[in-house]
Amino acid sequence: MALEPLTSKIRPRSLDDFVGQKHLTGEGKPIQKAIEEKHLFSMIFWGPPGVGKTTLAKIYANNLDTDFHELSAVSAGKNDIRKLVEIAQNKSKPTVLFLDEIHRFNKAQQDFLLPYVEQGVLTLIGATTENPSFEVISPLLSRCKVFTLNPLDEVSMEKIINSALQHLKLKKLDQDSMIWLGKMSNG
């Protein structure tokens, strides 16, 4: 039996609990407004590992009452997209495809995905650590809003560490250890 990773256990379920990225999630900012206005659109989250791309995608899709599907471009292919399209065409809810590491989808795979995004069969949320301007084909990129996520600051890291400690029922760290752990995570 596989154990659930700590990151999954402490993953925020709402925008109120999400830490960092206030330029996207703060009052009146793009993701907060899209959720508030129930505005569903394709997007790409671009930023370093561990800054909240997957979490933000899940919060967004959940708040818009969608049928959320998560694939990794490392292991997924055209057949996975085909199966998802069949599912989407038989659902009354909008279908969101979260495609992690979208930059790993080759040009042919991205071309295959494009018409389903254009037609609204799938709403795409891509996540990448690479500049999407160089890694995502222009037609697909033009149908997505790109949001840049930044490394987390020390205050955000402290909140996340404290949340993990609380979840694990461990005592608080002293300030030096907290600073060290925050720096080791590299934002």
Secondary structure as UniProt FT lines:
FT   HELIX           6..9
FT   HELIX           15..17
FT   HELIX           22..25
FT   TURN            27..28
FT   HELIX           30..36
FT   TURN            37..38
FT   STRAND          43..46
FT   TURN            49..50
FT   HELIX           53..63
FT   TURN            64..65
FT   STRAND          67..72
FT   TURN            73..75
FT   HELIX           78..89
FT   STRAND          95..100
FT   HELIX           102..104
FT   HELIX           107..118
FT   TURN            119..120
FT   STRAND          123..128
FT   HELIX           132..135
FT   HELIX           138..141
FT   TURN            142..143
FT   STRAND          145..148
FT   HELIX           154..167
FT   TURN            168..169
FT   HELIX           175..185
//
